[in-house]
Amino acid sequence: MRLLVAERILNLQSPVNQLSGLLPICCVCKKIRNDEDCREQVESYISKRTETQLSHGYCPEYCQKAVEELACAKKLSGMSSTDNAMKAKGQTKGTGSTKS
């Protein structure tokens, strides 16, 4: 009987440990509310409380987006300022009319 009670207690400790490990994190900015009820970056929060060192990089999805944005910016920077202004206004070069 004692073994059954001890086993039940051990089985209940796991969910308790999980609940105590929940972090109040913002779903938008991903900052964590700390013990002083202030928000701080995830990296800072983890570094202060553990021996973990974090490194930063791009996941494959955002790496592709960054490459596309860089290519677009590079393409735009190759145009003259007049071309950029006309493109922003939706005008075609040489006609002065807007695109339809």
Steps between C-alpha positions, in 0.01 A plus 500: 500500500782742588662435165180597319473823697866583433454430130194727484693778674788468256261502204337818631833680540564504127195716412575728796856551374368578153254757632767670707709523184248703299630838388264797456607605150339761273360342184606802293837632622607173672618684815467311828346647815758457776461476878496881533201513257718662231549375145837391368635332188495120497878487457561720802253309715655162420859621531439646847342183634699223334848425377367493145673709236284588204612548142301672230441409141221468248271202470462382136163678458624841612834456327314476170293809586815695591665403171190609305482834685870560442464425128202738478688776683803446278281522190341824620835653596619446144233739366544875489313710756265618222421139408433417866269800539310411182470137607363608839239716323412218258618693193680355202828650384476755220119528485416682822176305510398260772473127442153357473 
